Amino acid sequence: MLVPVRCFTCGKLIADKYSDYQNRIKTGEDPKKVLDDLGMERYCCRRMLLTTVETIQQVIPFYEAMHKRNQEVQSELE
């Protein structure tokens, strides 16, 4: 899933803060403190960052398998 550009509820811009949020969370900082430092005061905006899941890494293996299978079928047809 792509990071939402704006909060679905209030419309505040949040996409520019996502990479900072992810980097700081991976280093072990407290999510509450990170969100406070980034200026995310509304709970609707905080929800957007907390619940965003990067699913692209889960989708790539299926895409690669589909591409490989298409190549196999094409080689069998030739």
C-alpha positions as YAML, in Angstrom:
chain: A
units: angstrom
residues:
- id: 1
  name: MET
  ca: [0.00, 0.00, 0.00]
- id: 2
  name: LEU
  ca: [1.18, 3.48, -0.69]
- id: 3
  name: VAL
  ca: [1.42, 5.95, 2.13]
- id: 4
  name: PRO
  ca: [-1.66, 8.19, 2.17]
- id: 5
  name: VAL
  ca: [-0.81, 11.75, 1.18]
- id: 6
  name: ARG
  ca: [-3.38, 13.30, 3.48]
- id: 7
  name: CYS
  ca: [-5.31, 12.21, 6.54]
- id: 8
  name: PHE
  ca: [-8.60, 10.68, 5.46]
- id: 9
  name: THR
  ca: [-10.51, 12.50, 8.21]
- id: 10
  name: CYS
  ca: [-9.12, 16.02, 8.46]
- id: 11
  name: GLY
  ca: [-7.07, 16.37, 5.27]
- id: 12
  name: LYS
  ca: [-3.78, 17.30, 6.96]
- id: 13
  name: LEU
  ca: [-0.64, 16.46, 4.96]
- id: 14
  name: ILE
  ca: [1.02, 13.37, 6.47]
- id: 15
  name: ALA
  ca: [3.03, 11.69, 3.69]
- id: 16
  name: ASP
  ca: [6.03, 13.94, 4.24]
- id: 17
  name: LYS
  ca: [6.36, 12.70, 7.82]
- id: 18
  name: TYR
  ca: [6.10, 8.97, 7.10]
- id: 19
  name: SER
  ca: [9.76, 8.26, 6.28]
- id: 20
  name: ASP
  ca: [10.97, 10.13, 9.38]
- id: 21
  name: TYR
  ca: [8.44, 8.23, 11.47]
- id: 22
  name: GLN
  ca: [9.50, 4.83, 10.11]
- id: 23
  name: ASN
  ca: [13.21, 5.53, 10.52]
- id: 24
  name: ARG
  ca: [12.83, 6.67, 14.11]
- id: 25
  name: ILE
  ca: [10.59, 3.73, 15.02]
- id: 26
  name: LYS
  ca: [13.13, 1.28, 13.57]
- id: 27
  name: THR
  ca: [15.83, 2.77, 15.80]
- id: 28
  name: GLY
  ca: [13.70, 1.91, 18.83]
- id: 29
  name: GLU
  ca: [12.16, 5.24, 19.77]
- id: 30
  name: ASP
  ca: [8.78, 5.39, 21.46]
- id: 31
  name: PRO
  ca: [6.02, 5.91, 18.84]
- id: 32
  name: LYS
  ca: [4.20, 8.40, 21.08]
- id: 33
  name: LYS
  ca: [7.27, 10.59, 21.40]
- id: 34
  name: VAL
  ca: [8.01, 10.39, 17.66]
- id: 35
  name: LEU
  ca: [4.46, 11.41, 16.75]
- id: 36
  name: ASP
  ca: [4.60, 14.30, 19.23]
- id: 37
  name: ASP
  ca: [7.94, 15.49, 17.80]
- id: 38
  name: LEU
  ca: [6.58, 15.35, 14.25]
- id: 39
  name: GLY
  ca: [3.65, 17.57, 15.22]
- id: 40
  name: MET
  ca: [0.97, 14.91, 14.83]
- id: 41
  name: GLU
  ca: [-1.47, 16.11, 17.48]
- id: 42
  name: ARG
  ca: [-4.81, 14.94, 16.15]
- id: 43
  name: TYR
  ca: [-5.67, 11.32, 16.82]
- id: 44
  name: CYS
  ca: [-6.98, 10.87, 13.28]
- id: 45
  name: CYS
  ca: [-3.57, 11.77, 11.81]
- id: 46
  name: ARG
  ca: [-1.76, 9.63, 14.37]
- id: 47
  name: ARG
  ca: [-3.98, 6.72, 13.35]
- id: 48
  name: MET
  ca: [-2.99, 7.18, 9.71]
- id: 49
  name: LEU
  ca: [0.72, 6.81, 10.47]
- id: 50
  name: LEU
  ca: [0.30, 4.05, 13.04]
- id: 51
  name: THR
  ca: [-1.86, 1.82, 10.85]
- id: 52
  name: THR
  ca: [-0.17, 2.24, 7.45]
- id: 53
  name: VAL
  ca: [1.29, -1.09, 6.34]
- id: 54
  name: GLU
  ca: [3.78, -1.46, 3.52]
- id: 55
  name: THR
  ca: [2.38, -4.40, 1.57]
- id: 56
  name: ILE
  ca: [4.59, -4.07, -1.50]
- id: 57
  name: GLN
  ca: [7.15, -6.50, -0.05]
- id: 58
  name: GLN
  ca: [4.39, -9.08, 0.34]
- id: 59
  name: VAL
  ca: [3.10, -8.58, -3.21]
- id: 60
  name: ILE
  ca: [6.43, -8.74, -5.06]
- id: 61
  name: PRO
  ca: [6.91, -12.56, -4.76]
- id: 62
  name: PHE
  ca: [3.49, -13.16, -6.35]
- id: 63
  name: TYR
  ca: [4.28, -10.76, -9.18]
- id: 64
  name: GLU
  ca: [7.64, -12.47, -9.78]
- id: 65
  name: ALA
  ca: [6.00, -15.91, -9.77]
- id: 66
  name: MET
  ca: [3.36, -14.73, -12.25]
- id: 67
  name: HIS
  ca: [6.03, -13.25, -14.51]
- id: 68
  name: LYS
  ca: [8.07, -16.47, -14.36]
- id: 69
  name: ARG
  ca: [4.99, -18.57, -15.19]
- id: 70
  name: ASN
  ca: [4.14, -16.32, -18.16]
- id: 71
  name: GLN
  ca: [7.66, -16.83, -19.50]
- id: 72
  name: GLU
  ca: [7.32, -20.62, -19.12]
- id: 73
  name: VAL
  ca: [4.01, -20.61, -20.99]
- id: 74
  name: GLN
  ca: [5.44, -18.46, -23.77]
- id: 75
  name: SER
  ca: [8.46, -20.77, -24.15]
- id: 76
  name: GLU
  ca: [6.14, -23.83, -24.33]
- id: 77
  name: LEU
  ca: [4.05, -22.19, -27.03]
- id: 78
  name: GLU
  ca: [7.09, -21.45, -29.19]
...
